[in-house]
């Protein structure tokens, strides 16, 4: 049963990964892709790590640290990339305006 | 079975690598490489579970935190270069 749940979490994580990554190939704006990527990478990775946690409960502290650093750093990286990339295009706009 | 999951992860890793190679815009490339770093760190964690060697797992966790922090600094540097 635990194995089944673990494979289910790994599958969900992979689906999230492919869903976010495929939108990367489209020719949409940076912010659109960033939204898809940060959601899919963070949630997909957490689902995968939770699936691994079910398989190896002895490594609970390490995998919990991985989940925490994913939640914190990936979210913050998404914000910083959005801030830096959008202020770049704004400045360009003002100069041309 | 976990090897199949690892193969699927490698395929999911190749897509942003292709995007980073194809696109000229620096922010699209940063986006793709940020995705590559998160995915490779999770793959390292999977390999550490497969081999039951948690030293490799520690490397994956370090990449998750320090790698993303490095990307943030790089983004700010690129922004400053764009401003000046």
Backbone of each chain as nested JSON, in Angstrom:
{
  "chains": [
    {"id": "A", "residues": [
      {"number": 1, "name": "UNK", "atoms": {"N": [0.839, -1.204, 0.0], "CA": [0.0, 0.0, 0.0], "C": [0.882, 1.264, 0.0]}},
      {"number": 2, "name": "UNK", "atoms": {"N": [1.907, 1.235, 0.875], "CA": [2.806, 2.4, 0.937], "C": [3.524, 2.563, -0.391]}},
      {"number": 3, "name": "UNK", "atoms": {"N": [3.937, 1.42, -0.969], "CA": [4.621, 1.495, -2.265], "C": [3.725, 2.114, -3.311]}},
      {"number": 4, "name": "UNK", "atoms": {"N": [2.442, 1.715, -3.287], "CA": [1.477, 2.228, -4.273], "C": [1.336, 3.734, -4.111]}},
      {"number": 5, "name": "UNK", "atoms": {"N": [1.206, 4.18, -2.859], "CA": [1.054, 5.619, -2.6], "C": [2.322, 6.362, -3.023]}},
      {"number": 6, "name": "UNK", "atoms": {"N": [3.466, 5.708, -2.807], "CA": [4.733, 6.343, -3.19], "C": [4.804, 6.505, -4.698]}},
      {"number": 7, "name": "UNK", "atoms": {"N": [4.427, 5.451, -5.432], "CA": [4.461, 5.565, -6.896], "C": [3.45, 6.595, -7.373]}},
      {"number": 8, "name": "UNK", "atoms": {"N": [2.311, 6.698, -6.669], "CA": [1.296, 7.693, -7.062], "C": [1.877, 9.104, -6.907]}},
      {"number": 9, "name": "UNK", "atoms": {"N": [2.567, 9.351, -5.775], "CA": [3.154, 10.685, -5.561], "C": [4.23, 10.96, -6.606]}},
      {"number": 10, "name": "UNK", "atoms": {"N": [5.044, 9.936, -6.927], "CA": [6.082, 10.141, -7.946], "C": [5.439, 10.462, -9.289]}},
      {"number": 11, "name": "UNK", "atoms": {"N": [4.32, 9.762, -9.595], "CA": [3.627, 10.014, -10.865], "C": [3.062, 11.414, -10.926]}},
      {"number": 12, "name": "UNK", "atoms": {"N": [2.436, 11.841, -9.816], "CA": [1.863, 13.196, -9.79], "C": [2.974, 14.228, -9.976]}},
      {"number": 13, "name": "UNK", "atoms": {"N": [4.114, 13.99, -9.302], "CA": [5.235, 14.926, -9.44], "C": [5.715, 15.018, -10.87]}},
      {"number": 14, "name": "UNK", "atoms": {"N": [5.82, 13.872, -11.534], "CA": [6.286, 13.877, -12.926], "C": [5.296, 14.6, -13.829]}},
      {"number": 15, "name": "UNK", "atoms": {"N": [3.993, 14.398, -13.575], "CA": [2.977, 15.089, -14.395], "C": [3.124, 16.597, -14.224]}},
      {"number": 16, "name": "UNK", "atoms": {"N": [3.317, 17.034, -12.98], "CA": [3.511, 18.477, -12.749], "C": [4.747, 18.967, -13.509]}},
      {"number": 17, "name": "UNK", "atoms": {"N": [5.836, 18.198, -13.411], "CA": [7.071, 18.611, -14.089], "C": [6.843, 18.795, -15.569]}},
      {"number": 18, "name": "UNK", "atoms": {"N": [6.226, 17.781, -16.206], "CA": [6.056, 17.875, -17.662], "C": [5.071, 18.994, -18.014]}},
      {"number": 19, "name": "UNK", "atoms": {"N": [4.049, 19.195, -17.158], "CA": [3.057, 20.239, -17.458], "C": [3.739, 21.606, -17.47]}},
      {"number": 20, "name": "UNK", "atoms": {"N": [4.616, 21.908, -16.474], "CA": [5.27, 23.199, -16.411], "C": [6.338, 23.34, -17.467]}},
      {"number": 21, "name": "UNK", "atoms": {"N": [6.996, 22.211, -17.76], "CA": [8.14, 22.332, -18.669], "C": [7.681, 22.499, -20.102]}},
      {"number": 22, "name": "UNK", "atoms": {"N": [6.544, 21.868, -20.457], "CA": [6.083, 21.986, -21.844], "C": [5.722, 23.436, -22.152]}},
      {"number": 23, "name": "UNK", "atoms": {"N": [5.185, 24.151, -21.139], "CA": [4.829, 25.562, -21.416], "C": [6.083, 26.387, -21.653]}},
      {"number": 24, "name": "UNK", "atoms": {"N": [7.238, 25.868, -21.238], "CA": [8.494, 26.608, -21.462], "C": [8.791, 26.726, -22.95]}},
      {"number": 25, "name": "UNK", "atoms": {"N": [8.336, 25.758, -23.738], "CA": [8.676, 25.754, -25.168], "C": [7.806, 26.719, -25.96]}},
      {"number": 26, "name": "UNK", "atoms": {"N": [6.697, 27.198, -25.346], "CA": [5.817, 28.098, -26.12], "C": [6.509, 29.451, -26.249]}},
      {"number": 27, "name": "UNK", "atoms": {"N": [5.909, 30.337, -27.03], "CA": [6.593, 31.633, -27.22], "C": [5.854, 32.711, -26.426]}},
      {"number": 28, "name": "UNK", "atoms": {"N": [5.449, 32.372, -25.201], "CA": [4.734, 33.354, -24.371], "C": [5.744, 34.235, -23.637]}},
      {"number": 29, "name": "UNK", "atoms": {"N": [5.204, 35.132, -22.781], "CA": [6.106, 36.071, -22.081], "C": [6.844, 35.35, -20.959]}},
      {"number": 30, "name": "UNK", "atoms": {"N": [7.878, 36.048, -20.447], "CA": [8.707, 35.457, -19.379], "C": [7.85, 35.214, -18.145]}},
      {"number": 31, "name": "UNK", "atoms": {"N": [6.977, 36.172, -17.818], "CA": [6.188, 36.032, -16.583], "C": [5.207, 34.873, -16.684]}},
      {"number": 32, "name": "UNK", "atoms": {"N": [4.649, 34.667, -17.877], "CA": [3.707, 33.553, -18.052], "C": [4.432, 32.237, -17.802]}},
      {"number": 33, "name": "UNK", "atoms": {"N": [5.606, 32.101, -18.429], "CA": [6.366, 30.858, -18.263], "C": [6.84, 30.707, -16.828]}},
      {"number": 34, "name": "UNK", "atoms": {"N": [7.218, 31.844, -16.214], "CA": [7.735, 31.776, -14.845], "C": [6.663, 31.281, -13.894]}},
      {"number": 35, "name": "UNK", "atoms": {"N": [5.429, 31.722, -14.142], "CA": [4.338, 31.274, -13.274], "C": [4.173, 29.769, -13.386]}},
      {"number": 36, "name": "UNK", "atoms": {"N": [4.113, 29.282, -14.621], "CA": [3.928, 27.835, -14.829], "C": [5.076, 27.065, -14.213]}},
      {"number": 37, "name": "UNK", "atoms": {"N": [6.289, 27.561, -14.475], "CA": [7.472, 26.804, -14.029], "C": [7.572, 26.767, -12.518]}},
      {"number": 38, "name": "UNK", "atoms": {"N": [7.356, 27.944, -11.873], "CA": [7.566, 27.928, -10.417], "C": [6.506, 27.077, -9.737]}},
      {"number": 39, "name": "UNK", "atoms": {"N": [5.27, 27.095, -10.289], "CA": [4.241, 26.23, -9.679], "C": [4.594, 24.772, -9.9]}},
      {"number": 40, "name": "UNK", "atoms": {"N": [4.931, 24.442, -11.144], "CA": [5.12, 23.01, -11.443], "C": [6.383, 22.474, -10.802]}},
      {"number": 41, "name": "UNK", "atoms": {"N": [7.473, 23.285, -10.837], "CA": [8.721, 22.786, -10.239], "C": [8.56, 22.594, -8.75]}},
      {"number": 42, "name": "UNK", "atoms": {"N": [7.936, 23.578, -8.084], "CA": [7.853, 23.481, -6.629], "C": [6.921, 22.35, -6.222]}},
      {"number": 43, "name": "UNK", "atoms": {"N": [5.704, 22.354, -6.756], "CA": [4.743, 21.327, -6.33], "C": [5.162, 19.945, -6.816]}},
      {"number": 44, "name": "UNK", "atoms": {"N": [5.652, 19.885, -8.051], "CA": [6.059, 18.58, -8.559], "C": [7.21, 18.003, -7.763]}},
      {"number": 45, "name": "UNK", "atoms": {"N": [8.188, 18.843, -7.443], "CA": [9.332, 18.356, -6.682], "C": [8.916, 17.937, -5.282]}},
      {"number": 46, "name": "UNK", "atoms": {"N": [7.992, 18.698, -4.673], "CA": [7.548, 18.322, -3.316], "C": [6.816, 16.983, -3.371]}},
      {"number": 47, "name": "UNK", "atoms": {"N": [6.0, 16.763, -4.408], "CA": [5.298, 15.478, -4.515], "C": [6.298, 14.346, -4.698]}},
      {"number": 48, "name": "UNK", "atoms": {"N": [7.334, 14.579, -5.504], "CA": [8.33, 13.527, -5.719], "C": [9.078, 13.237, -4.426]}},
      {"number": 49, "name": "UNK", "atoms": {"N": [9.471, 14.295, -3.712], "CA": [10.238, 14.068, -2.479], "C": [9.36, 13.399, -1.429]}},
      {"number": 50, "name": "UNK", "atoms": {"N": [8.054, 13.74, -1.427], "CA": [7.151, 13.063, -0.471], "C": [7.035, 11.59, -0.827]}},
      {"number": 51, "name": "UNK", "atoms": {"N": [7.017, 11.296, -2.13], "CA": [7.002, 9.897, -2.563], "C": [8.253, 9.169, -2.099]}},
      {"number": 52, "name": "UNK", "atoms": {"N": [9.407, 9.854, -2.158], "CA": [10.659, 9.233, -1.681], "C": [10.618, 9.055, -0.167]}},
      {"number": 53, "name": "UNK", "atoms": {"N": [9.98, 10.031, 0.509], "CA": [9.902, 9.96, 1.972], "C": [9.126, 8.718, 2.401]}},
      {"number": 54, "name": "UNK", "atoms": {"N": [8.095, 8.381, 1.629], "CA": [7.294, 7.203, 1.982], "C": [8.131, 5.933, 1.844]}},
      {"number": 55, "name": "UNK", "atoms": {"N": [9.078, 5.959, 0.897], "CA": [9.886, 4.749, 0.67], "C": [10.989, 4.624, 1.709]}},
      {"number": 56, "name": "UNK", "atoms": {"N": [11.514, 5.748, 2.183], "CA": [12.678, 5.684, 3.074], "C": [12.418, 6.566, 4.31]}},
      {"number": 57, "name": "UNK", "atoms": {"N": [11.567, 6.143, 5.25], "CA": [11.262, 6.997, 6.401], "C": [12.487, 7.276, 7.268]}},
      {"number": 58, "name": "UNK", "atoms": {"N": [13.546, 6.444, 7.16], "CA": [14.717, 6.688, 8.029], "C": [15.378, 8.013, 7.671]}},
      {"number": 59, "name": "UNK", "atoms": {"N": [15.269, 8.441, 6.394], "CA": [15.934, 9.698, 6.003], "C": [14.969, 10.876, 6.098]}},
      {"number": 60, "name": "UNK", "atoms": {"N": [14.081, 10.799, 7.104], "CA": [13.05, 11.821, 7.262], "C": [13.635, 13.233, 7.422]}},
      {"number": 61, "name": "UNK", "atoms": {"N": [14.658, 13.461, 8.287], "CA": [15.137, 14.833, 8.442], "C": [15.709, 15.413, 7.167]}},
      {"number": 62, "name": "UNK", "atoms": {"N": [16.45, 14.608, 6.42], "CA": [17.085, 15.125, 5.199], "C": [16.034, 15.516, 4.169]}},
      {"number": 63, "name": "UNK", "atoms": {"N": [15.048, 14.651, 3.966], "CA": [14.042, 14.929, 2.933], "C": [13.118, 16.061, 3.365]}},
      {"number": 64, "name": "UNK", "atoms": {"N": [12.9, 16.178, 4.679], "CA": [12.094, 17.311, 5.165], "C": [12.84, 18.619, 4.929]}},
      {"number": 65, "name": "UNK", "atoms": {"N": [14.165, 18.583, 5.132], "CA": [14.979, 19.782, 4.843], "C": [14.911, 20.119, 3.369]}},
      {"number": 66, "name": "UNK", "atoms": {"N": [14.899, 19.094, 2.524], "CA": [14.803, 19.339, 1.075], "C": [13.464, 19.997, 0.75]}},
      {"number": 67, "name": "UNK", "atoms": {"N": [12.394, 19.509, 1.374], "CA": [11.066, 20.092, 1.095], "C": [11.023, 21.534, 1.57]}},
      {"number": 68, "name": "UNK", "atoms": {"N": [11.586, 21.783, 2.764], "CA": [11.567, 23.158, 3.289], "C": [12.368, 24.09, 2.393]}},
      {"number": 69, "name": "UNK", "atoms": {"N": [13.56, 23.638, 1.972], "CA": [14.364, 24.553, 1.15], "C": [13.733, 24.735, -0.217]}},
      {"number": 70, "name": "UNK", "atoms": {"N": [12.998, 23.717, -0.699], "CA": [12.279, 23.894, -1.962], "C": [11.199, 24.951, -1.807]}},
      {"number": 71, "name": "UNK", "atoms": {"N": [10.403, 24.819, -0.747], "CA": [9.283, 25.755, -0.56], "C": [9.82, 27.176, -0.451]}},
      {"number": 72, "name": "UNK", "atoms": {"N": [10.896, 27.339, 0.329], "CA": [11.401, 28.7, 0.551], "C": [12.096, 29.243, -0.686]}},
      {"number": 73, "name": "UNK", "atoms": {"N": [13.114, 28.489, -1.138], "CA": [13.996, 29.071, -2.139], "C": [13.367, 29.142, -3.519]}},
      {"number": 74, "name": "UNK", "atoms": {"N": [12.6, 28.118, -3.893], "CA": [12.012, 28.158, -5.234], "C": [11.01, 29.293, -5.358]}},
      {"number": 75, "name": "UNK", "atoms": {"N": [10.231, 29.484, -4.28], "CA": [9.242, 30.573, -4.32], "C": [9.947, 31.915, -4.401]}},
      {"number": 76, "name": "UNK", "atoms": {"N": [11.001, 32.059, -3.566], "CA": [11.709, 33.343, -3.568], "C": [12.399, 33.585, -4.912]}},
      {"number": 77, "name": "UNK", "atoms": {"N": [12.949, 32.51, -5.486], "CA": [13.617, 32.666, -6.788], "C": [12.603, 33.096, -7.843]}},
      {"number": 78, "name": "UNK", "atoms": {"N": [11.417, 32.532, -7.787], "CA": [10.384, 32.948, -8.745], "C": [10.074, 34.415, -8.615]}},
      {"number": 79, "name": "UNK", "atoms": {"N": [9.972, 34.902, -7.359], "CA": [9.685, 36.327, -7.16], "C": [10.834, 37.195, -7.666]}},
      {"number": 80, "name": "UNK", "atoms": {"N": [12.069, 36.801, -7.336], "CA": [13.209, 37.628, -7.734], "C": [13.32, 37.678, -9.25]}},
      {"number": 81, "name": "UNK", "atoms": {"N": [13.133, 36.525, -9.907], "CA": [13.211, 36.519, -11.377], "C": [12.112, 37.396, -11.965]}},
      {"number": 82, "name": "UNK", "atoms": {"N": [10.907, 37.324, -11.393], "CA": [9.806, 38.161, -11.91], "C": [10.138, 39.631, -11.718]}},
      {"number": 83, "name": "UNK", "atoms": {"N": [10.657, 39.965, -10.543], "CA": [10.967, 41.382, -10.259], "C": [12.064, 41.88, -11.2]}},
      {"number": 84, "name": "UNK", "atoms": {"N": [13.133, 41.093, -11.336], "CA": [14.281, 41.569, -12.121], "C": [13.929, 41.614, -13.602]}},
      {"number": 85, "name": "UNK", "atoms": {"N": [13.179, 40.627, -14.091], "CA": [12.921, 40.609, -15.54], "C": [11.884, 41.656, -15.91]}},
      {"number": 86, "name": "UNK", "atoms": {"N": [10.921, 41.906, -15.022], "CA": [9.879, 42.868, -15.411], "C": [10.412, 44.278, -15.257]}},
      {"number": 87, "name": "UNK", "atoms": {"N": [11.247, 44.548, -14.282], "CA": [11.752, 45.931, -14.153], "C": [12.682, 46.224, -15.311]}},
      {"number": 88, "name": "UNK", "atoms": {"N": [13.339, 45.185, -15.871], "CA": [14.189, 45.395, -17.061], "C": [13.335, 45.915, -18.2]}},
      {"number": 89, "name": "UNK", "atoms": {"N": [12.189, 45.226, -18.453], "CA": [11.379, 45.616, -19.625], "C": [10.729, 46.963, -19.341]}},
      {"number": 90, "name": "UNK", "atoms": {"N": [10.377, 47.261, -18.054], "CA": [9.743, 48.563, -17.766], "C": [10.71, 49.68, -18.108]}},
      {"number": 91, "name": "UNK", "atoms": {"N": [11.996, 49.504, -17.633], "CA": [12.95, 50.599, -17.873], "C": [13.038, 50.858, -19.375]}},
      {"number": 92, "name": "UNK", "atoms": {"N": [13.075, 49.751, -20.109], "CA": [13.196, 49.918, -21.567], "C": [12.024, 50.76, -22.064]}},
      {"number": 93, "name": "UNK", "atoms": {"N": [10.828, 50.464, -21.495], "CA": [9.609, 51.15, -21.938], "C": [9.733, 52.64, -21.671]}},
      {"number": 94, "name": "UNK", "atoms": {"N": [10.22, 52.956, -20.457], "CA": [10.265, 54.397, -20.125], "C": [11.21, 55.123, -21.073]}},
      {"number": 95, "name": "UNK", "atoms": {"N": [12.317, 54.529, -21.372], "CA": [13.27, 55.224, -22.253], "C": [12.62, 55.462, -23.608]}},
      {"number": 96, "name": "UNK", "atoms": {"N": [11.913, 54.451, -24.124], "CA": [11.335, 54.616, -25.457], "C": [10.171, 55.597, -25.413]}},
      {"number": 97, "name": "UNK", "atoms": {"N": [9.459, 55.67, -24.26], "CA": [8.178, 56.37, -24.142], "C": [8.274, 57.848, -24.439]}}
    ]},
    {"id": "B", "residues": [
      {"number": 1, "name": "UNK", "atoms": {"N": [11.608, -0.261, -11.258], "CA": [10.537, 0.708, -11.48], "C": [11.026, 2.144, -11.229]}},
      {"number": 2, "name": "UNK", "atoms": {"N": [11.812, 2.321, -10.142], "CA": [12.328, 3.67, -9.887], "C": [13.279, 4.099, -10.998]}},
      {"number": 3, "name": "UNK", "atoms": {"N": [13.91, 3.123, -11.662], "CA": [14.78, 3.508, -12.787], "C": [13.961, 4.138, -13.903]}},
      {"number": 4, "name": "UNK", "atoms": {"N": [12.739, 3.635, -14.107], "CA": [11.867, 4.241, -15.13], "C": [11.537, 5.678, -14.732]}},
      {"number": 5, "name": "UNK", "atoms": {"N": [11.261, 5.885, -13.431], "CA": [10.969, 7.245, -12.964], "C": [12.178, 8.137, -13.234]}},
      {"number": 6, "name": "UNK", "atoms": {"N": [13.379, 7.592, -13.009], "CA": [14.597, 8.385, -13.237], "C": [14.743, 8.737, -14.721]}},
      {"number": 7, "name": "UNK", "atoms": {"N": [14.414, 7.777, -15.597], "CA": [14.493, 8.053, -17.047], "C": [13.515, 9.176, -17.409]}},
      {"number": 8, "name": "UNK", "atoms": {"N": [12.291, 9.099, -16.856], "CA": [11.295, 10.142, -17.162], "C": [11.785, 11.49, -16.663]}},
      {"number": 9, "name": "UNK", "atoms": {"N": [12.463, 11.497, -15.512], "CA": [12.989, 12.764, -14.983], "C": [14.069, 13.311, -15.899]}},
      {"number": 10, "name": "UNK", "atoms": {"N": [14.889, 12.405, -16.457], "CA": [15.958, 12.874, -17.36], "C": [15.336, 13.51, -18.594]}},
      {"number": 11, "name": "UNK", "atoms": {"N": [14.252, 12.912, -19.084], "CA": [13.567, 13.499, -20.25], "C": [13.008, 14.871, -19.879]}},
      {"number": 12, "name": "UNK", "atoms": {"N": [12.415, 14.962, -18.677], "CA": [11.867, 16.262, -18.248], "C": [12.984, 17.282, -18.075]}},
      {"number": 13, "name": "UNK", "atoms": {"N": [14.192, 16.817, -17.806], "CA": [15.333, 17.732, -17.64], "C": [15.841, 18.238, -18.986]}},
      {"number": 14, "name": "UNK", "atoms": {"N": [15.683, 17.421, -20.03], "CA": [16.245, 17.806, -21.335], "C": [15.477, 18.97, -21.953]}},
      {"number": 15, "name": "UNK", "atoms": {"N": [14.162, 19.081, -21.64], "CA": [13.357, 20.126, -22.291], "C": [13.862, 21.518, -21.919]}},
      {"number": 16, "name": "UNK", "atoms": {"N": [14.036, 21.856, -20.621], "CA": [14.569, 23.194, -20.346], "C": [15.99, 23.371, -20.856]}},
      {"number": 17, "name": "UNK", "atoms": {"N": [16.77, 22.306, -20.923], "CA": [18.129, 22.438, -21.488], "C": [18.034, 22.85, -22.948]}},
      {"number": 18, "name": "UNK", "atoms": {"N": [17.108, 22.223, -23.688], "CA": [16.916, 22.608, -25.097], "C": [16.459, 24.057, -25.193]}},
      {"number": 19, "name": "UNK", "atoms": {"N": [15.55, 24.442, -24.289], "CA": [15.044, 25.821, -24.301], "C": [16.182, 26.79, -24.003]}},
      {"number": 20, "name": "UNK", "atoms": {"N": [17.032, 26.471, -23.059], "CA": [18.142, 27.373, -22.708], "C": [19.097, 27.515, -23.879]}},
      {"number": 21, "name": "UNK", "atoms": {"N": [19.258, 26.447, -24.641], "CA": [20.174, 26.493, -25.793], "C": [19.536, 27.27, -26.933]}},
      {"number": 22, "name": "UNK", "atoms": {"N": [18.197, 27.147, -27.071], "CA": [17.541, 27.709, -28.258], "C": [17.339, 29.219, -28.116]}},
      {"number": 23, "name": "UNK", "atoms": {"N": [16.996, 29.712, -26.892], "CA": [16.499, 31.076, -26.767], "C": [17.641, 32.06, -26.55]}},
      {"number": 24, "name": "UNK", "atoms": {"N": [17.497, 33.262, -27.112], "CA": [18.554, 34.271, -26.988], "C": [18.316, 35.175, -25.773]}},
      {"number": 25, "name": "UNK", "atoms": {"N": [17.022, 35.384, -25.396], "CA": [16.718, 36.325, -24.316], "C": [17.297, 35.8, -23.002]}},
      {"number": 26, "name": "UNK", "atoms": {"N": [18.022, 36.686, -22.286], "CA": [18.732, 36.219, -21.074], "C": [17.743, 35.749, -20.014]}},
      {"number": 27, "name": "UNK", "atoms": {"N": [16.54, 36.386, -19.937], "CA": [15.621, 35.999, -18.864], "C": [14.97, 34.669, -19.158]}},
      {"number": 28, "name": "UNK", "atoms": {"N": [14.719, 34.371, -20.425], "CA": [14.193, 33.044, -20.76], "C": [15.249, 31.984, -20.438]}},
      {"number": 29, "name": "UNK", "atoms": {"N": [16.492, 32.301, -20.695], "CA": [17.566, 31.345, -20.39], "C": [17.691, 31.159, -18.89]}},
      {"number": 30, "name": "UNK", "atoms": {"N": [17.585, 32.243, -18.127], "CA": [17.656, 32.13, -16.656], "C": [16.518, 31.259, -16.147]}},
      {"number": 31, "name": "UNK", "atoms": {"N": [15.358, 31.449, -16.727], "CA": [14.177, 30.659, -16.336], "C": [14.438, 29.175, -16.571]}},
      {"number": 32, "name": "UNK", "atoms": {"N": [14.938, 28.868, -17.756], "CA": [15.16, 27.458, -18.1], "C": [16.225, 26.861, -17.188]}},
      {"number": 33, "name": "UNK", "atoms": {"N": [17.3, 27.606, -16.932], "CA": [18.378, 27.04, -16.108], "C": [17.954, 26.925, -14.641]}},
      {"number": 34, "name": "UNK", "atoms": {"N": [17.073, 27.814, -14.177], "CA": [16.558, 27.667, -12.801], "C": [15.747, 26.377, -12.69]}},
      {"number": 35, "name": "UNK", "atoms": {"N": [15.002, 26.087, -13.767], "CA": [14.231, 24.841, -13.748], "C": [15.159, 23.634, -13.789]}},
      {"number": 36, "name": "UNK", "atoms": {"N": [16.245, 23.741, -14.565], "CA": [17.203, 22.63, -14.632], "C": [17.811, 22.384, -13.256]}},
      {"number": 37, "name": "UNK", "atoms": {"N": [18.128, 23.46, -12.527], "CA": [18.802, 23.258, -11.228], "C": [17.87, 22.588, -10.235]}},
      {"number": 38, "name": "UNK", "atoms": {"N": [16.594, 23.005, -10.225], "CA": [15.661, 22.371, -9.275], "C": [15.451, 20.904, -9.634]}},
      {"number": 39, "name": "UNK", "atoms": {"N": [15.312, 20.631, -10.919], "CA": [15.063, 19.24, -11.327], "C": [16.276, 18.366, -11.053]}},
      {"number": 40, "name": "UNK", "atoms": {"N": [17.464, 18.871, -11.318], "CA": [18.634, 18.009, -11.096], "C": [18.829, 17.744, -9.609]}},
      {"number": 41, "name": "UNK", "atoms": {"N": [18.503, 18.707, -8.765], "CA": [18.642, 18.482, -7.315], "C": [17.686, 17.381, -6.87]}},
      {"number": 42, "name": "UNK", "atoms": {"N": [16.467, 17.385, -7.402], "CA": [15.505, 16.347, -6.996], "C": [15.944, 14.997, -7.546]}},
      {"number": 43, "name": "UNK", "atoms": {"N": [16.557, 15.007, -8.725], "CA": [17.05, 13.736, -9.274], "C": [18.17, 13.176, -8.404]}},
      {"number": 44, "name": "UNK", "atoms": {"N": [19.019, 14.06, -7.872], "CA": [20.094, 13.61, -6.985], "C": [19.498, 12.981, -5.732]}},
      {"number": 45, "name": "UNK", "atoms": {"N": [18.398, 13.557, -5.252], "CA": [17.751, 12.962, -4.068], "C": [17.208, 11.584, -4.406]}},
      {"number": 46, "name": "UNK", "atoms": {"N": [16.655, 11.433, -5.608], "CA": [16.123, 10.115, -6.002], "C": [17.255, 9.107, -6.081]}},
      {"number": 47, "name": "UNK", "atoms": {"N": [18.386, 9.501, -6.646], "CA": [19.529, 8.571, -6.75], "C": [20.031, 8.218, -5.359]}},
      {"number": 48, "name": "UNK", "atoms": {"N": [19.979, 9.176, -4.436], "CA": [20.459, 8.866, -3.078], "C": [19.532, 7.86, -2.415]}},
      {"number": 49, "name": "UNK", "atoms": {"N": [18.239, 7.918, -2.745], "CA": [17.306, 6.928, -2.181], "C": [17.558, 5.566, -2.838]}},
      {"number": 50, "name": "UNK", "atoms": {"N": [17.82, 5.601, -4.165], "CA": [18.06, 4.337, -4.871], "C": [19.296, 3.634, -4.309]}},
      {"number": 51, "name": "UNK", "atoms": {"N": [20.346, 4.423, -4.044], "CA": [21.599, 3.816, -3.599], "C": [21.664, 3.707, -2.077]}},
      {"number": 52, "name": "UNK", "atoms": {"N": [20.632, 4.283, -1.401], "CA": [20.596, 4.266, 0.063], "C": [21.863, 4.885, 0.645]}},
      {"number": 53, "name": "UNK", "atoms": {"N": [22.272, 6.011, 0.045], "CA": [23.496, 6.689, 0.5], "C": [23.119, 8.139, 0.742]}},
      {"number": 54, "name": "UNK", "atoms": {"N": [22.944, 8.508, 2.033], "CA": [22.371, 9.836, 2.245], "C": [23.388, 10.943, 2.14]}},
      {"number": 55, "name": "UNK", "atoms": {"N": [24.711, 10.59, 1.941], "CA": [25.676, 11.655, 1.66], "C": [25.327, 12.328, 0.317]}},
      {"number": 56, "name": "UNK", "atoms": {"N": [24.907, 11.51, -0.633], "CA": [24.506, 12.084, -1.928], "C": [23.267, 12.943, -1.722]}},
      {"number": 57, "name": "UNK", "atoms": {"N": [22.402, 12.516, -0.802], "CA": [21.203, 13.301, -0.518], "C": [21.534, 14.677, 0.022]}},
      {"number": 58, "name": "UNK", "atoms": {"N": [22.583, 14.74, 0.834], "CA": [22.973, 16.051, 1.38], "C": [23.407, 16.979, 0.249]}},
      {"number": 59, "name": "UNK", "atoms": {"N": [24.104, 16.41, -0.744], "CA": [24.525, 17.237, -1.891], "C": [23.292, 17.796, -2.585]}},
      {"number": 60, "name": "UNK", "atoms": {"N": [22.269, 16.949, -2.751], "CA": [21.042, 17.423, -3.399], "C": [20.393, 18.552, -2.645]}},
      {"number": 61, "name": "UNK", "atoms": {"N": [20.366, 18.453, -1.308], "CA": [19.722, 19.506, -0.51], "C": [20.535, 20.792, -0.579]}},
      {"number": 62, "name": "UNK", "atoms": {"N": [21.866, 20.655, -0.588], "CA": [22.714, 21.852, -0.676], "C": [22.497, 22.545, -2.019]}},
      {"number": 63, "name": "UNK", "atoms": {"N": [22.378, 21.734, -3.079], "CA": [22.148, 22.334, -4.405], "C": [20.819, 23.07, -4.418]}},
      {"number": 64, "name": "UNK", "atoms": {"N": [19.815, 22.478, -3.753], "CA": [18.496, 23.118, -3.724], "C": [18.572, 24.499, -3.099]}},
      {"number": 65, "name": "UNK", "atoms": {"N": [19.308, 24.618, -1.994], "CA": [19.281, 25.929, -1.332], "C": [20.327, 26.874, -1.907]}},
      {"number": 66, "name": "UNK", "atoms": {"N": [21.566, 26.416, -2.037], "CA": [22.621, 27.341, -2.483], "C": [22.477, 27.634, -3.972]}},
      {"number": 67, "name": "UNK", "atoms": {"N": [22.018, 26.649, -4.728], "CA": [21.882, 26.881, -6.174], "C": [20.876, 27.969, -6.471]}},
      {"number": 68, "name": "UNK", "atoms": {"N": [19.731, 27.894, -5.798], "CA": [18.709, 28.922, -6.047], "C": [19.167, 30.275, -5.533]}},
      {"number": 69, "name": "UNK", "atoms": {"N": [19.896, 30.268, -4.399], "CA": [20.392, 31.556, -3.879], "C": [21.346, 32.188, -4.883]}},
      {"number": 70, "name": "UNK", "atoms": {"N": [22.2, 31.352, -5.493], "CA": [23.128, 31.888, -6.496], "C": [22.388, 32.475, -7.673]}},
      {"number": 71, "name": "UNK", "atoms": {"N": [21.288, 31.83, -8.059], "CA": [20.498, 32.353, -9.189], "C": [19.913, 33.713, -8.861]}},
      {"number": 72, "name": "UNK", "atoms": {"N": [19.505, 33.879, -7.597], "CA": [18.913, 35.17, -7.234], "C": [19.949, 36.266, -7.358]}},
      {"number": 73, "name": "UNK", "atoms": {"N": [21.173, 35.986, -6.875], "CA": [22.227, 37.008, -6.975], "C": [22.515, 37.317, -8.438]}},
      {"number": 74, "name": "UNK", "atoms": {"N": [22.557, 36.274, -9.259], "CA": [22.832, 36.485, -10.691], "C": [21.73, 37.33, -11.317]}},
      {"number": 75, "name": "UNK", "atoms": {"N": [20.488, 37.12, -10.913], "CA": [19.381, 37.902, -11.477], "C": [19.533, 39.368, -11.122]}},
      {"number": 76, "name": "UNK", "atoms": {"N": [19.934, 39.625, -9.874], "CA": [20.12, 41.032, -9.499], "C": [21.273, 41.665, -10.265]}},
      {"number": 77, "name": "UNK", "atoms": {"N": [22.34, 40.874, -10.486], "CA": [23.484, 41.422, -11.249], "C": [23.035, 41.759, -12.665]}},
      {"number": 78, "name": "UNK", "atoms": {"N": [22.268, 40.843, -13.274], "CA": [21.797, 41.09, -14.646], "C": [20.902, 42.324, -14.682]}},
      {"number": 79, "name": "UNK", "atoms": {"N": [20.097, 42.487, -13.625], "CA": [19.214, 43.656, -13.598], "C": [20.05, 44.928, -13.507]}},
      {"number": 80, "name": "UNK", "atoms": {"N": [21.077, 44.924, -12.625], "CA": [21.924, 46.12, -12.503], "C": [22.616, 46.417, -13.824]}},
      {"number": 81, "name": "UNK", "atoms": {"N": [23.099, 45.338, -14.505], "CA": [23.77, 45.576, -15.799], "C": [22.774, 46.155, -16.795]}},
      {"number": 82, "name": "UNK", "atoms": {"N": [21.508, 45.701, -16.716], "CA": [20.501, 46.232, -17.629], "C": [20.208, 47.69, -17.341]}},
      {"number": 83, "name": "UNK", "atoms": {"N": [20.256, 48.051, -16.057], "CA": [19.946, 49.443, -15.671], "C": [21.042, 50.381, -16.157]}},
      {"number": 84, "name": "UNK", "atoms": {"N": [22.311, 49.908, -15.988], "CA": [23.405, 50.897, -16.253], "C": [23.59, 51.115, -17.743]}}
    ]}
  ]
}
